[in-house]
Amino acid sequence: AAQAPPGGLLNRFVRLPPGRGGLRVPPARSGHRCVADNANLYVFGGYNPDYNESGGPENEDFPLFRELWRYNFATGTWHQMDTEGHMPKELASMSLVLHGNNLLVFGGTGIPFGESNGNEVHICNVKYNCWALFNCRGKKPERIYGQAMAIINGSLYVFGGTTGYTYSTDLHKLDLNTGEWTQLKPNNMHCDMPEERYRHEIAHDGQRIYILGGGTSWTAYSLDKIHAYNLETNTWEGIATKPYNKKEFPAARRCHSCVQIKNDVFVCGGYNGEVILGDVWKLNLETLQWVKLPAVMPEPVYFHCAAVTPAGCMYVHGGVVDILQNKRTGSLFKMWLAVPSLLELSWEKLLAFFPHLANLSRSQLLHLGLTDRLIERLE
């Protein structure tokens, strides 16, 4: 049987140092998005109305961040990526997914919110640091922000969002091979549809798309009964989930984060309309059982971003930590959600003992016995 990693790493948040060697780090922000691969966390966009926290005169797009940052897990360093091409200008509450080496960005809003929304798909190849516009056909979704999206079976699905004035239950599909948009028209009575919402999250099991939380500026939707869209039958289904310890469900929330490992979905933080949440919950999509994890966020947060690595480590960055003072954070936390493999444990130990590995040449690293895949993580 797999053992829990040493030091109690599983289901425990670790605050990562702001950066090594006095390098610049991303200023505090909210409304940004992030994704992760084996080697890096990519953080795009965001918003901060505090001029000083926004990087002051250096941030020419104040109060938005027209930036793409990369955090390298092996070196523990941040790097603002110098990209070519047309980076999107809709920098708050956009959607972001990773597809191979490509970041796909859709929707989002500029300032003032709701006045300059997007409905284009922008692509950034992280190997070549180049932005391009995805040439799409068909009827695009409305210009929206706060929607959720996921890639399922070669298509990009987009649900919900807001124009800034109205909230949506629209479901669109973009075929990534043909570039064609289709608005899906479910075979349901309107009363069986999910409520209109933004800043929700979605999960999927290949057959169903599950809508988790979200709300409007005056509501937050509960997580005890959720809606799922059945891809095979083109219908919305109402699904009752099972409580933790037979009685406890996660609080209703919007502006939370959500990551998925196989059929386990992890919901983290958010805002219920009254307080900022710092809890972490797991929903199994096969059993529909909620489990409350022992982990508690070091600072409750909403409008943050989270991503999980292929190995099962979740990274949480930024967000709003104080409602009254409208204060944002630039903190970065990690937590193992799955038991790390022996390779991952050994890699972390090696990096802890030899923090300067990244300074060695490729030939030196090969001579030490590192594989090409591990060397790629240092680049």
C-alpha positions as CSV (number, residue, x, y, z in Angstrom):
1,A,0.0,0.0,0.0
2,A,1.2,3.5,-0.8
3,Q,2.5,5.3,2.3
4,A,1.8,9.0,3.1
5,P,4.8,11.1,2.2
6,P,7.2,12.0,5.0
7,G,6.7,15.2,7.0
8,G,2.9,15.0,6.7
9,L,2.9,16.7,3.3
10,L,-0.4,15.2,2.2
11,N,-3.4,17.5,2.6
12,R,-1.3,20.2,4.3
13,F,-0.6,23.7,2.9
14,V,3.0,24.8,2.6
15,R,3.7,28.5,2.0
16,L,6.4,28.9,-0.6
17,P,9.0,31.7,-0.2
18,P,8.3,34.8,-2.3
19,G,11.4,34.1,-4.5
20,R,15.1,33.6,-4.5
21,G,17.9,36.0,-5.2
22,G,15.9,39.2,-5.0
23,L,14.1,38.5,-8.3
24,R,10.8,40.2,-9.1
25,V,7.6,38.3,-8.2
26,P,4.0,38.8,-9.4
27,P,2.4,41.7,-7.4
28,A,-0.7,40.8,-5.3
29,R,-3.8,40.3,-7.5
30,S,-7.2,38.8,-8.0
31,G,-9.3,37.6,-10.9
32,H,-6.3,36.0,-12.6
33,R,-6.1,32.3,-13.7
34,C,-3.4,29.7,-13.6
35,V,-2.5,26.3,-15.1
36,A,0.3,23.8,-14.3
37,D,2.4,21.2,-16.1
38,N,5.1,19.0,-14.7
39,A,7.6,21.8,-14.4
40,N,5.8,25.2,-14.2
41,L,2.9,27.1,-12.9
42,Y,1.7,29.7,-15.5
43,V,-0.2,32.7,-14.1
44,F,-2.1,35.0,-16.4
45,G,-3.7,38.4,-15.9
46,G,-5.4,39.7,-12.8
47,Y,-6.5,43.0,-11.1
48,N,-5.5,45.1,-8.2
49,P,-6.9,48.6,-7.6
50,D,-4.1,49.4,-5.0
51,Y,-1.5,51.3,-7.0
52,N,1.4,50.4,-4.7
53,E,0.5,46.7,-4.5
54,S,0.0,46.7,-8.3
55,G,3.7,47.4,-8.9
56,G,3.2,51.2,-9.1
57,P,4.7,52.9,-12.1
58,E,6.0,49.6,-13.5
59,N,2.5,48.4,-14.2
60,E,1.5,50.4,-17.3
61,D,-1.9,48.5,-17.5
62,F,-2.9,49.5,-13.9
63,P,-5.2,48.3,-12.3
64,L,-5.0,45.2,-14.6
65,F,-2.0,43.0,-15.2
66,R,-1.3,42.4,-18.9
67,E,1.3,39.8,-17.9
68,L,2.1,36.1,-18.1
69,W,4.3,34.7,-15.3
70,R,6.0,31.4,-14.9
71,Y,6.9,29.8,-11.6
72,N,9.4,27.0,-11.9
73,F,8.8,24.3,-9.3
74,A,12.4,23.0,-9.3
75,T,14.1,26.3,-8.8
76,G,11.4,28.1,-6.8
77,T,11.7,31.2,-8.9
78,W,9.3,33.5,-10.7
79,H,9.9,34.8,-14.2
80,Q,7.8,37.2,-16.2
81,M,7.6,35.7,-19.7
82,D,8.6,37.9,-22.6
83,T,6.0,37.0,-25.2
84,E,5.4,38.0,-28.8
85,G,2.1,38.5,-30.6
86,H,-1.1,39.9,-29.4
87,M,-1.7,39.2,-25.7
88,P,-5.4,39.6,-24.7
89,K,-6.6,42.8,-23.0
90,E,-9.4,41.2,-21.1
91,L,-7.5,40.4,-18.0
92,A,-10.0,39.7,-15.2
93,S,-12.1,36.6,-14.7
94,M,-11.1,35.1,-18.1
95,S,-10.9,31.3,-18.5
96,L,-7.6,29.5,-19.0
97,V,-6.8,25.9,-19.9
98,L,-3.6,24.1,-20.9
99,H,-3.7,22.0,-24.1
100,G,-0.3,20.4,-24.7
101,N,2.1,23.3,-24.8
102,N,-0.6,25.8,-25.5
103,L,-2.5,28.1,-23.1
104,L,-6.0,28.7,-24.3
105,V,-7.6,32.0,-23.0
106,F,-11.2,32.9,-23.5
107,G,-13.5,35.7,-22.4
108,G,-12.7,38.0,-19.5
109,T,-13.2,41.7,-18.9
110,G,-11.2,44.9,-18.8
111,I,-11.9,48.1,-16.8
112,P,-14.6,49.1,-16.0
113,F,-15.8,45.6,-15.5
114,G,-18.5,44.6,-18.0
115,E,-17.7,47.5,-20.4
116,S,-14.9,45.7,-22.4
117,N,-15.5,42.0,-22.4
118,G,-13.9,39.4,-24.7
119,N,-15.2,36.4,-26.7
120,E,-12.1,35.5,-28.7
121,V,-9.9,32.5,-28.1
122,H,-6.3,33.5,-27.7
123,I,-3.5,30.9,-27.7
124,C,0.0,31.2,-26.3
125,N,2.6,28.5,-27.0
126,V,4.7,28.4,-23.9
127,K,7.7,26.8,-25.7
128,Y,7.9,29.6,-28.3
129,N,6.4,32.4,-26.1
130,C,4.1,33.5,-28.9
131,W,0.5,34.6,-28.8
132,A,-1.9,34.0,-31.7
133,L,-5.7,34.4,-32.3
134,F,-7.5,31.1,-32.8
135,N,-9.4,31.5,-36.1
136,C,-12.9,30.3,-35.2
137,R,-16.1,29.8,-37.3
138,G,-19.8,29.7,-36.3
139,K,-21.6,31.8,-33.7
140,K,-19.3,32.8,-30.9
141,P,-20.6,33.0,-27.3
142,E,-21.5,36.5,-26.1
143,R,-18.7,38.8,-24.7
144,I,-18.6,37.5,-21.2
145,Y,-16.4,37.0,-18.1
146,G,-16.5,34.7,-15.0
147,Q,-17.5,31.7,-17.2
148,A,-16.0,28.3,-16.7
149,M,-14.5,26.0,-19.3
150,A,-12.9,22.6,-19.9
151,I,-11.5,20.5,-22.7
152,I,-13.4,17.2,-23.2
153,N,-12.8,14.8,-26.1
154,G,-11.1,17.4,-28.2
155,S,-13.7,20.1,-27.7
156,L,-13.7,23.2,-25.5
157,Y,-16.9,23.6,-23.5
158,V,-17.8,27.0,-22.0
159,F,-20.6,27.5,-19.5
160,G,-22.2,30.5,-17.9
161,G,-20.6,33.9,-17.2
162,T,-21.9,37.4,-17.1
163,T,-21.9,40.4,-19.5
164,G,-21.7,42.6,-16.4
165,Y,-25.4,43.2,-16.5
166,T,-27.0,39.8,-17.2
167,Y,-26.0,36.3,-16.1
168,S,-26.0,33.3,-18.4
169,T,-26.7,29.6,-18.5
170,D,-25.5,29.3,-22.1
171,L,-23.4,26.3,-23.0
172,H,-21.1,26.5,-26.0
173,K,-18.8,24.0,-27.6
174,L,-15.7,24.8,-29.7
175,D,-14.4,21.9,-31.8
176,L,-10.6,22.4,-31.5
177,N,-10.0,20.5,-34.8
178,T,-12.4,22.4,-37.0
179,G,-12.5,25.7,-35.1
180,E,-16.3,25.7,-35.2
181,W,-18.4,27.1,-32.4
182,T,-21.8,25.5,-31.6
183,Q,-24.3,26.7,-29.0
184,L,-25.8,23.6,-27.4
185,K,-29.5,23.5,-26.9
186,P,-30.3,21.0,-24.1
187,N,-33.5,19.0,-24.3
188,N,-34.8,20.4,-21.0
189,M,-37.7,22.5,-19.7
190,H,-36.3,25.8,-18.5
191,C,-37.2,24.9,-14.9
192,D,-34.7,22.0,-15.0
193,M,-31.8,24.3,-16.0
194,P,-29.1,25.4,-13.6
195,E,-29.5,28.9,-12.3
196,E,-27.7,31.7,-14.2
197,R,-24.3,32.4,-12.7
198,Y,-20.7,33.5,-12.9
199,R,-17.4,32.6,-11.0
200,H,-18.5,28.9,-10.8
201,E,-16.2,26.0,-11.6
202,I,-16.7,22.9,-13.6
203,A,-15.5,19.3,-13.4
204,H,-16.2,16.4,-15.8
205,D,-15.9,12.6,-16.1
206,G,-16.0,12.4,-19.9
207,Q,-19.8,11.9,-19.9
208,R,-21.1,14.7,-17.7
209,I,-20.1,18.3,-17.0
210,Y,-20.7,19.1,-13.3
211,I,-21.4,22.8,-12.3
212,L,-19.9,23.6,-8.9
213,G,-21.1,26.7,-7.0
214,G,-20.9,30.2,-8.5
215,G,-23.5,32.9,-8.2
216,T,-24.3,36.5,-8.9
217,S,-23.2,39.6,-7.2
218,W,-26.0,39.0,-4.6
219,T,-26.1,35.2,-4.4
220,A,-23.9,32.1,-4.0
221,Y,-25.2,28.6,-5.0
222,S,-25.1,25.6,-2.8
223,L,-23.0,22.4,-3.4
224,D,-25.4,19.9,-1.9
225,K,-27.5,19.7,-5.1
226,I,-25.6,20.4,-8.3
227,H,-26.4,20.3,-12.0
228,A,-24.7,18.2,-14.6
229,Y,-24.9,18.3,-18.3
230,N,-25.0,14.9,-19.9
231,L,-23.0,15.0,-23.2
232,E,-24.6,11.8,-24.5
233,T,-28.3,12.8,-24.0
234,N,-27.9,16.6,-24.3
235,T,-29.8,17.1,-21.1
236,W,-29.3,18.8,-17.8
237,E,-29.7,16.6,-14.7
238,G,-30.1,17.6,-11.1
239,I,-27.8,15.6,-8.9
240,A,-28.0,15.2,-5.1
241,T,-24.5,14.8,-3.5
242,K,-23.8,12.9,-0.3
243,P,-22.8,14.8,2.9
244,Y,-19.6,14.3,4.9
245,N,-20.2,12.4,8.1
246,K,-23.9,12.1,7.1
247,K,-24.7,15.7,7.8
248,E,-22.1,18.3,6.5
249,F,-22.0,19.8,3.1
250,P,-19.6,22.5,1.9
251,A,-20.9,26.1,2.3
252,A,-22.4,27.7,-0.8
253,R,-19.7,29.7,-2.6
254,R,-18.6,31.7,-5.6
255,C,-15.1,32.9,-6.7
256,H,-13.6,29.6,-5.4
257,S,-11.1,27.4,-7.1
258,C,-11.4,23.8,-8.3
259,V,-8.9,21.2,-9.5
260,Q,-9.4,17.7,-10.6
261,I,-7.4,14.4,-10.3
262,K,-9.1,11.6,-12.2
263,N,-12.6,11.4,-10.6
264,D,-11.7,13.4,-7.5
265,V,-12.6,17.1,-7.6
266,F,-11.1,19.5,-5.0
267,V,-12.9,22.8,-4.1
268,C,-10.9,25.4,-2.2
269,G,-11.8,28.7,-0.6
270,G,-14.3,31.2,-2.1
271,Y,-16.9,33.6,-0.8
272,N,-20.4,32.9,0.4
273,G,-21.7,36.4,0.4
274,E,-20.8,37.0,4.1
275,V,-17.4,35.5,4.9
276,I,-14.2,34.5,3.0
277,L,-13.8,30.7,3.1
278,G,-10.5,28.8,3.8
279,D,-11.7,25.2,3.7
280,V,-10.9,22.4,1.2
281,W,-13.4,19.8,0.1
282,K,-13.2,16.7,-2.1
283,L,-16.1,15.4,-4.3
284,N,-15.8,12.0,-5.8
285,L,-17.7,12.0,-9.2
286,E,-18.4,8.2,-9.0
287,T,-19.9,8.1,-5.5
288,L,-20.9,11.8,-5.3
289,Q,-19.6,11.8,-1.8
290,W,-18.2,14.9,-0.2
291,V,-15.2,14.7,2.1
292,K,-13.9,17.6,4.1
293,L,-10.1,17.6,4.1
294,P,-8.1,18.4,7.3
295,A,-6.3,21.1,5.4
296,V,-7.2,24.7,6.2
297,M,-5.9,27.6,4.0
298,P,-3.3,29.7,5.8
299,E,-5.4,32.7,4.8
300,P,-9.0,32.4,3.6
301,V,-9.2,33.7,0.1
302,Y,-11.5,34.2,-2.9
303,F,-10.9,35.4,-6.5
304,H,-7.7,33.4,-6.3
305,C,-6.4,30.8,-8.7
306,A,-5.4,27.1,-8.3
307,A,-3.9,24.5,-10.5
308,V,-2.7,20.9,-10.0
309,T,0.3,19.2,-11.5
310,P,0.1,15.9,-13.3
311,A,1.8,14.4,-10.2
312,G,-1.0,15.6,-7.9
313,C,0.4,18.7,-6.2
314,M,-2.0,21.7,-6.0
315,Y,-0.7,25.3,-6.2
316,V,-2.8,28.2,-5.0
317,H,-1.9,31.8,-5.8
318,G,-3.2,35.3,-5.0
319,G,-6.8,36.4,-4.4
320,V,-8.7,38.7,-2.0
321,V,-8.0,38.2,1.7
322,D,-9.8,41.1,3.3
323,I,-13.2,42.4,2.2
324,L,-13.3,45.6,4.2
325,Q,-9.8,46.8,3.2
326,N,-10.2,45.3,-0.3
327,K,-6.8,43.7,0.2
328,R,-5.2,41.2,-2.1
329,T,-2.3,38.8,-1.7
330,G,0.6,37.5,-3.8
331,S,1.1,34.5,-1.7
332,L,1.8,31.1,-3.2
333,F,0.9,27.8,-1.4
334,K,1.3,24.2,-2.4
335,M,-0.4,21.0,-1.1
336,W,-0.1,17.4,-2.2
337,L,-3.6,16.1,-2.9
338,A,-2.3,12.6,-4.0
339,V,0.4,10.5,-2.6
340,P,3.5,11.5,-4.5
341,S,5.4,8.9,-6.5
342,L,8.8,7.8,-5.4
343,L,10.2,9.8,-8.3
344,E,8.6,13.0,-7.1
345,L,9.7,12.5,-3.5
346,S,13.3,11.8,-4.6
347,W,13.2,14.8,-6.9
348,E,12.1,17.1,-4.1
349,K,14.8,15.7,-1.8
350,L,17.4,16.2,-4.5
351,L,16.4,19.8,-5.1
352,A,16.4,20.5,-1.3
353,F,20.0,19.1,-1.0
354,F,21.3,20.7,-4.3
355,P,19.4,23.9,-4.9
356,H,21.9,25.0,-7.5
357,L,21.2,22.1,-9.9
358,A,19.7,24.6,-12.4
359,N,23.0,26.3,-12.7
360,L,24.7,23.2,-14.1
361,S,25.0,22.5,-17.8
362,R,23.0,19.9,-19.6
363,S,26.1,17.7,-20.0
364,Q,26.9,18.0,-16.3
365,L,23.3,17.0,-15.4
366,L,23.4,14.0,-17.7
367,H,26.7,13.0,-16.2
368,L,25.1,13.1,-12.7
369,G,22.5,10.6,-14.0
370,L,19.5,12.9,-14.4
371,T,17.1,11.9,-17.2
372,D,16.1,14.2,-20.0
373,R,12.6,14.6,-18.5
374,L,14.0,15.8,-15.2
375,I,16.5,18.1,-16.9
376,E,13.6,19.7,-18.8
377,R,12.0,20.6,-15.5
378,L,15.0,22.8,-14.7
379,E,14.9,24.8,-17.9
